[in-house]
């Protein structure tokens, strides 16, 4: 659909190595493999996370998750740094080699094991554990939907029900960080996901102070401090504060457009024809950018490294023989 998919070989999985016989959705033998390949590279675009990351606010509409996130204090310390740290886990699990992917997934689970206790303030007395299968399933599904809803919102007019299923299953194939529990399993199909989300929206999602604070902060993000000296952070602060409300506007519109009705209600979103037209403009710009801009500009470094590797691998493999057996003798009298 946009980025040209590097030729694949039958035994290559998410990061390009054999994943116990699983055939990736973007393999040429799979139905809608070109769509699956495009979804794969969509997940390697920082812009996809940046424009639709606001959808993850639904995680903290779940009271136990909000209690856990609030208790750590890292969002309050620097909302932008905390969001960037979350994002940086993704490329390692999506586009690293198999050893790095497994190690990153295991480390992510181990670190979450320490997130347990009781809430404070508004959440005083609320018990939480990040490894509770119900919470893990919710956060995992929500994280997956940042990419799924982002893609289908951007390409809505071009996707039928079968193609949406390919989009969802491709993202699910790449997002393998489940706990060994059926209760924590991410829904396997679009229908199951929608039913699960509707059920959680009805029974669990509710307003809270942390949700509203996070929603406001998205439009007034603090200067990131993960890179660079303190004097640089201070120097860019005036320009950052001036530009942030303008630069975060597209993410606000995209996130609100893709949000579940319950989240729109909790966040006080009033959708209008003007906002629909604004969304259409942003979606058209995203599609055009993905069609015309070079991969090195669209993809984050690890994804681009994987993209280049697979193209080079195909170039090296192209001239190879399909068999080392001796040629069969010709039965043609003229031969």
C-alpha positions, 0 to 999 in steps of 0.5 A: 500500500505504501512502503515497498515490502522487502521480499520475504523467505518462507521461514522468517518471522517478526525479526527475520528469524525462524519463530518456531515454524510460524509463517508471518502474515507478510509472507508472499504465500499469505492472503493480503500479504502486501497489506500485512507488510505495510502494517508491519512498517506502520508499526516502525513509524514514530509518527504512528505512535505519536499521532495515536498514542493518546489512545492509551489514555484508556489504560488509566481509565481502568482504576487499578491501572491508574492507581499503579501508574499514579503511585510510581510518580514517573508521569508526574515527574516528567510526562514526556520522558515517561512516554518516550521510555514506553515507546522505546521498548517497542522497536526492540521487541518488534525489530530486534533480532530474536535474542534481543526480542526475547530478552526485552520481553522477559525484562519487561515482565520482570520489571513489571513484577515490582509494580504492586501495592496500594494506591495513594491519594484518590486511589488510597487503599486500591490494591494493584499488581501489574502482573494481574492477568486482567490488568495485563490483558487490558494494558496489552490490548490497549497498547496493540490498539494504538497501532490497530486503530491508528491504521484503520482510522488512516486507511478506513475507506480502503479496508473491508472487514477481511482486511481489518482482520489482517491488520489486527492479526499482523499487529497481534503476531508482532506483539507477543508479550503475553503472560502464561495465563488464559486470563491474560491472553489478548483477544485473537480476532477483531470481533473478540477484541471489540466484544472484550473492549465493550465489556471493559468499557461498560464495567471498568472504565470510569473517570478519575483525577489522574485520567483528566490530568493526563488528558490535559498534560498531553496538550502541555507536554514538559520538555524531555530531559532524557537527552542533552544537558540541563542548560539545553533543556532550559534554553529550549523551554520557551519555544517548546511551551509556545509550539507544543499546543500547536504541534500536539493538535494533530495527535489530539484530533487523531486520538479523539477520532479513533477513541471508543465512545466511552473514552470520548464520553469520559474525556468530554470529546465533542466531535463535529464536522469541522473536526472530521474535516481536520482528521481527513486532512491529517489522514491524507497527509499521513498517506501521502507521506508514507507513499512519497517519503523515503523509508529512512525518513519514515522509520525509526532506526531499528525498523529501518535497519531491519528494512534494509537488512531484508532488502539486502538479504533478498539481493544476496539470495536472488542468484542462489540455486534452488537445488544443488542436485545434478541437472536431469538429463534432457530427453529432447533429441535436439538437446 
